[in-house]
Amino acid sequence: MVQPASVVKSDGSSSHAALTFGSFVHVGSNVSISAVAVGSHVLIGDGAVVGNGAHVKSCVVVTSGSVVTDAATLPSHTGASIMQPAALSLRCA
């Protein structure tokens, strides 16, 4: 689900580049994504920026206002959340 006022685009690194999203991805409001891939079970908070060529693996939380630099890779099961633990449940194998 992509919230209003968010911008999602391919990083354009090649003529065949396409941004891919896994299952159960939530993109907050006013987010800018220029990544190569976003895995499954990912939450990208309001106002976050995911730079060109970045890879966001599965089971990741990108908190509101965070900046993921160009070409960065966020490994699975990483990130921090400002939500209460009961409010956010990422169940990944």
JOFEN-V543082 format. One record per helix or strand. SS is the DSSP state (a for helix, b for strand). FROM is the first residue (numbers start at 1). TO is the last residue. If there is no record, write none. Layout:
BEGIN
ss = <SS	SS>
from = <FROM	FROM>
to = <TO	TO>
END
This chain:
BEGIN
ss = <b	b	b	b	b	b	b	b	b	b	b	b	b	a>
from = <2	7	20	25	32	37	42	49	55	60	67	73	79	85>
to = <2	8	21	27	33	38	44	50	56	62	68	74	79	87>
END
